[in-house]
């Protein structure tokens, strides 16, 4: 009886969707029954790309992963049919080779969270730190436990770390706003708890040092630095990052108040203006498919924060895939996206030198041409310093060989390299993840052509 009634439900009834905790849907009379973990997984994938078409391939890949049953497509159709029965026939629609869920603005907790954090950033850039604090706390209150609870283990392993990272990013921005508002004493205890739970987040540790320095004194701030560093080095085998070391220097030189005023104004101690690059080309018309490859990029870059080498013959769509993924993950890279065509396979065989590439990248990061160092080593050092501690995607297109790329790799962060060669040295030396791109099969090629024709009609 419930199903017969739910089939009649219209999307005009406002449904509230939750993924920042248990995956749930609430209607006017209460929560709806969403079925098995895999059925919830299908809904969760659609919701995380709400109001966009999600291909069958991506849904299948995210729900089942490598353990793909022969009946996966049939099961997917059954799960979608069941969800449409519960949510309403016009809520989930079929579009080409995929599905799209229609979500009204304000009805999905993840969308509200992203929008709220975006507005908070605008307020902080405008100099209204208290307004940014209020918005960020509102957004963080939407998190109700472990995100994506109730879904399949495969989906949880793939996407839960990404969502957890988004929450930690927002926490870092919250405490940056709190410090800019002068609330050092108010957030010290909160920061202690957060840093204890997340000892490897350098920005949080640096924020705790700043709060201690302004509130309880330099000595405790330096003790906090020593404790955090002692926990970081043995486990990760790495030294403290640039923002952390800068904070220590401020404390040692008693630059607390002056440095906090600089922080509040948005000016970095290492550069007068911190440019947020947005270099990605436009998404190529007609891009479709490549669900497995997009999922592989998600896993390699979002979970491991590493390097991926996309290789394949000319014309296989390496650049299109990388650009598509970069646009899809734009919110993830809050500090910008750098793109550079290294011209490794141009018609004149004049590929870009590493020194020239570094010069261009530095200028895009706001370094005046007169201040770009002459030597390649000095350029590389400055480049790494400017990117330290920042969430920037670096997309290096058409690389000739590994030697061309080596100086362009930041000390940490996400890098996508495309090349006709596999660049085995990057894989061996820097633990880059290889992604071999093959030509589309007949079905995928016809789908892509159909999208282009639909757009031009």
N, C-alpha and C positions, 0 to 999 in steps of 0.2 A: 504494500500500500504506500509506504514511504517513497519507494522508487517511482511509483506511478505519479505521485504528487510532485516529486522533484523534477521529473521530466518536463513538467509544465512551467518550471521556474524560468523567469525571464531575466536577462542581464540588467533589466531596469531595476531589479532589487539590488541594493547595495550589499555586496559581499565584502567581508574584511579578510584579508589574507595575511598569514604570518609565516615567516621562514626564519626569523631571528630567535629561535627557540624551537619548540615543537612545531612541525609543519601542520598548520591548522587553517580552516576556513570557517568563519562565523557568519551566519545569517541572522535575521531579526529574532528568530526563536531560539538561537543557540548554535553550538558547533555542529558541523556536518560530518557524517561518517565518510572517511576518505579511502578506506580499504587497506590493502596490503602495503608493506614498505616499498615495494617496487612501483605500485600505483601512485603512492605519495611522491616517489622519486620523479616520476614523469611530471607530476604537477609542479614539483619544486623547480625542475629545469625550465619549464615553461614560465614560471613566475619570475625566475632570475633574469629572463629575457622577455619580460612582459611587454605586450603590444608589438612584438617582433616575431617574424616567422622563424621557428626552430626546426631544422631539417630532421627527417626521420633518422638519418645517420647519426646526427649528434645525440638525439634522444636515446637511441639504442646504445651508443658508445658510453654515454654517461651513466646509464642505468645498469648495463650488464658488463661493461668493460671487456676484458679479454675472454671471459667465460661466456661466450655468445651462444645461446641455444639456437637450434635450427628454426625454431618457431618464434624468434624474437620479433619479427615484423607483425606476425599475427597477434602475439601477446600485446605488443604496443597498441595495435588497433583496439583490442579488447579493453585495455586500461583507459585509453582516451574515451572510448564509448561509455565506460562506467563513470568516468569523471564528468562527462557531459550530462549524464543522467542525474548526477548529484548537483552540479553547478548550474545547469541550464544549457540547452542545445546551442544557443547563440553565444555562449561565453567562450568556448573553444571552437575555432573554425579551422577547416582544412584549406591550405593555400599551397598549391603546387605540390612539392614533395615534402611538405612539413605542416606544422600546426602553429597556431597563434592564439594566445589567451588574451582576451580584452580585459584590462584592469582600469577602473576609473581612478583618476588622480586622487591620492590620499587614502586609498584602500589597501595598499600593500606596504607592510612595515618597512621592507628594505628600500622601496622607492622613497618613502617619507624620510628615512634615515639619510639617504644620499642627498636628497634635496635640502634637508636641514643642515647638513654639514657644509654643503655648497654655499648656503646663505650665511653661515657662520664665517666662512672664509672671506666672503665679501665684506662683512662687518669688520673683521679684523684688519683687512687691507685698508678699510676706510678709517681706521683708528678707533673704532668703538669696541674695545675689548670686553666690557661688561655684557653688551648685547651678544657678542660671539660666545661668551661663557654660557649665557642662558640657552642659546640655540643648541650648543653642543651637548649640554646636559639633557635637554629635551630629547635630542636624537639618541643619546646613549641609554636613556630610560626605555627605549623600544626593545632593547636586548633582554630577552626573558630566558636566560639559561644558555645551554649549548645550541648553537644554530644548526638547523637541518636535523633536529632530532626526529626519529621515526622513519627516516628514509633508509634505503639499502646501504649496506656497508661500502659498496663500490662508490656510490655517489658521495657519501660522507667523506671517504678518504680523499676524493678528488677536490671537492669544493668547500668542505668545512674549513680547512686551513686558510683558504682565500678570504672567507668571511671573517674568521677570527682576526686575520691580519687587518682587515678594514676597521674592525672595532678598535684595535690597538692604535692604528693610525689616528682615529678620531680622539682617543684618549690623549695621545701626544699633542694634538692640536688644542684639546681642552686645557691642558696644563700650560701650554704656551700662552693661551689667552688669559688664564688665571694669573700667570706671572706678569703679563703685560698690564693687567688690571691692578697689580700691586697686592695680590692676595697670597703672598708668600707664606705667611704664618698659617693661613686657613687651609692650605693644601699640603703642608708638610707630611702630616700623618697619612693622608690618602696616598701621596707619592711613595712613602715608605712601603705601604702595603702592595702597591702596584709593582714597584721595582723588585720587591721580594718575590712576587709571583712571576715576573718577566725580567729576570736578571740580564738577559742578553739584548735588551732594547736599549741601546746606548743613549738615545735621545731622552728617554725617561730618566735614566741615571743622571744625565747632565742636568735635567730639569730639577731633580731632587737636590743636587749640589747647589744650584742657583737659589732654590728656596731656602736651604739651610744657611747659605752664606748671608742672605739678607735677613733671615730670622734669628737663627740660633748661633751663628758665628762661623768664622772661617775654619776653626779647628775641626768642628764636626763635619763640615763640608768636605774637608780633605780626607778625614777618616772614611767618609762615605765613598769618595773616589777610590781610595785604596782597597776597600772591601769589594767594591764592584769590579775593579780591575783584577783583583785576585781570583774572583770567580770566573771571569771571562777568559783569561789567558790560558789556564790549564785545560778548560773544556773545549774551547774553539781553536786554540793554537794561534791566536791573533792578538795584536795590541789594540789599545783603545783607538777609536776613530777620531777624525778631525774635530768634530763638534765637542766631543768629550774632552780632548786635550785642550781645546780653546777655553772651555769652562774652567778646567783646572788652572790655567794660566791667569784667568780673570780673578779667581779666588786668591791665588798666590800674590798677585799684585794689587789686591784689594780694589778691584774695578767693579764691584758689584752693582752699585746704583747707576753708575755711568753706563756700564754694559747693558743693564736691563733697559735703560732708556733707548739705547741703540736698537736692542731687540724689538722693543715695542714699536719703533718706527719702521721695522721691516728691513733694516740695513744689516748685512752680515759683517762680522769683524774681518773676514778675509777678502771682502770685495764690497765696494760702495753700493752696487746695485746687483741683486741676485735675479738674473733674467730667467724666466720660465719659458724655455723654447717650445715651440709647437710646429715642428718642421714636417710632419708626416704629409705625404701627397694625398690627394683626394682618393677616396675608395673607388676602385675601378668598376665601371658599370657592368652589371651582369654577373658579379661574383656570386657563386653559389656552391654548395657542396663543401668538400674538404673538412667534413666534421671530425674525422679521426685526427687530421693534422692540427686543426684548431685545438682539439682536446689535448694533444701531445704538447703543444706550446703552453697551454694552461698549466699542465703538470710540471713541465721542465722549468718554466720561468716563474710561475707564481709560487710553487712550493719550494723550489730549490734556489730561486733568485740567481740563476746561472746564465750560461751562454748556450745558445742554440745555433747550429749551423744548418741552414736549409740549402741543400744542394740538389741539382737536377739539370737536365739538358735545357738549352735555351727554349723559351716558349712554354715551359711547364707551369708557369704561374707562381714562381718563387716570390717575386716582389709583391704581387697581388695578395698572396696569402699573408705575408709579413705585415703589409699595410693594413689589411682587413683586421688582423688580430690586434695591431697597435691601436686602431680606432676603437675597437670593441673594449679594450682595457684602458681607455684614456683616464678614467677616474682613478684607476689603480696607481698611475704614475703622476702623482699630484705635482711633482716638481718639473714636469715637462717631458717632451719626446724629441730626441735628436734624430734627424735622418740625413744620410750622406751617401750619394752615389759615387763609389770609388772608381767607376769607369774601367773596371778590370777587363772588360771584353768589348770595348768600343771598336768601331770600325778602323780607327787610326792607330790602334794599339798603344795609345798614350794614356795609360792608367795613372791615376792620381798618386803622387808620392805620399808617404806617411806624414812627412813634415807639412806638406800643403794641407792634407786632411786635418791635422791637428790645428793648424792655423785657422781653418774655416770653423772647426768645432769651437775653438776658444772664442772667436768673434760672435758666434751664435749664443755663447754663454755670457756675453756682455763685456768681454775684454776688448778695450779699444785697440785698433790696429797698431797704434804706436807702442802699446804695452805688451804685444805678443813677443815672447822671447825668440831669439835667433836660432838657438840650437834645438834639435829635435828632442833631446833629453829634457831640457828645461820646459819645452812646450808640453811634453808628456807629464812631467811632474805637476805643472800648474793645472792641466786638464784633470788629473786624478784628484787633486786637492779640491777643485771646484765642484766635483761630483761626489765627494766623500759625504756620506750620511744623507744624500738626497735620493728620492725615488724618481729616477729618470730612466726612461727606456732609450737605449742607443740602437738604432737600426742602421747597419752598415751594409749597403746594397752593392751587388756586383763586385765582390772582392776577388782580386786576382789570385792571391795565395795567402798563406798564414803570416808570412813576414810582413806583408802590407798591413795586416790587421793587428798584430801584436802591440804596437805602441798606442793603439786606439782603444784598448781595453781598460775600463776604469778598474779601480781596486776591488770594487764590489758592485752589485747591481745587475740589471737585466740587459742582456745584449743579444740581438738577433743579427746574424750574418748570413747573407745570401751569396751563393757562388755556384758556378758550373762545376767546380771541383769540390771534393769532399772535405778538404782542409784537415786531413788526418792529424796534422801536428797540433792543431787547436784542441782536437779531441783528446790526444795523448797528453799534452802538456798542461792544458787548462781545464780538463774534464768537461769540455763542451759536449752537449748532447747533439748527436747527428740526426737529421731529419731528411731522408731522401724523398724527393718529390718526383712522382712519376706522372706521365700524361694521364688525362682523364679517360675513363672508360666511356663506352658509347652512350650509356644511360646518362651519366653525369654531364657529358658534353651536350647532349640534346637538351637536358634541363637548363644548362647555362644559356644555350641559344634561345630557349623559350623565354627566359627571363628578359634577355635583351630585346626580343621582339615585342614582349608585353610592354616594356618601358617605352619603346619607340612608337607603339600603336597610337 
